[in-house]
Amino acid sequence: MAPLGSTRRTAVVTGVLFLITEVAAVAGLSLYGPVLKGGDYVLGPGADGRVFLGALSEIVLALAVVGTGVALYPVVKRQNGAAALGYVCGRLLEAAVIAVGIVSVLAVVTLRREGAADAGALVTVAQALVAVHDWTFLLGPNFFLGANTLVLAWLMHRSKLVPRSIAVLGLVGGALICASATAVLFGVYEQVSVPGSLAALPVFAWEVTLAVRLIVSGFGAQTRLTVSANGSSGRKQP
């Protein structure tokens, strides 16, 4: 049986990791600004230090994304083992896509520092690498994040580990960001746009609200978690 104190610590760690994902994601996108504005970055003086800080922020983001899945697994697997494992795998996949985006941006910096004299070729390759980052930004923090949010919110709703209102916010946010990513995929609007930002607000609110709830109050249904860990409500422990 896992002691309640251990479950409480898990809730706090998970909440902190969710907050880290939010801060690191915003910091990474902001710091990447110069290199994402176009291939001309490779021809100018550059802002490599800023880009490196952005890459570091996204490395922290990827680690925190994996951390949320690993930290939550011992708790949510008691509700549905297959869904819990799917959530961990989904978070790993989300982090892997983020890592591809990091590599593509850093490759632009390498081109700027060590590229050949053909300016046209440099710009073309840099634009291609930025395009790779843009697609990873759509897949990771949108499609995969939305799917992972739906799985976790469903687990939270089913188990009552958090208040129903928080779980429903996650279900709405996950569905909305997946729908928005589909719209971006088919060119309805740009990802970094007013509609795209509005569609991302519910999932942002879900993660922040969930994080605060876990840090302040922990998981709900503690008795149920203890009973599930023991195997059966009718079984006497020796």
Secondary structure by P-SEA (a helix, b strand, c coil): cccaaaaaaaaaaaaaaaaaaaaaaaaaaaaaccccccccccccccaaaaaaaaaaaaaaaaaaaaaaaaaaccccccccaaaaaaaaaaaaaaaaaaaaaaaaaaaaaaaaaccccaaaaaaaaaaaaaaaaaaaaaccccaaaaaaaaaaaaaaaaaccccaaaaaaaaaaaaaaaaaaaaaaacccccccaaaaaaaaaaaaaaaaaaaaaacccccaaaaaaaaaacccccccc
